[in-house]
């Protein structure tokens, strides 16, 4: 991502929408690449992830980026149209 080779079209689509004052809701945040990108450009982030293995890596990735961590809230849940497990 840092080199601009990861998901270049996704990052290009998000770039004009993100920055200071923006809020980015990353549903299915996985390990956090888009959440970290959004935080890096100044957005506040809500990262939603339910998969326990991805969630563990997401927490780690945010923790090793303490300058970005203050802008990221991690929600350990899934998004669903119905209230089912």
Protein Blocks (a to p, Z undefined) as FASTA:
>chain_A
ZZopgokllmmmmmmmgcehiacddehklnommmmmmmmnopacddddfblklmmmmmmm
mmmmmmlmmmpccddddddfbdcZZ
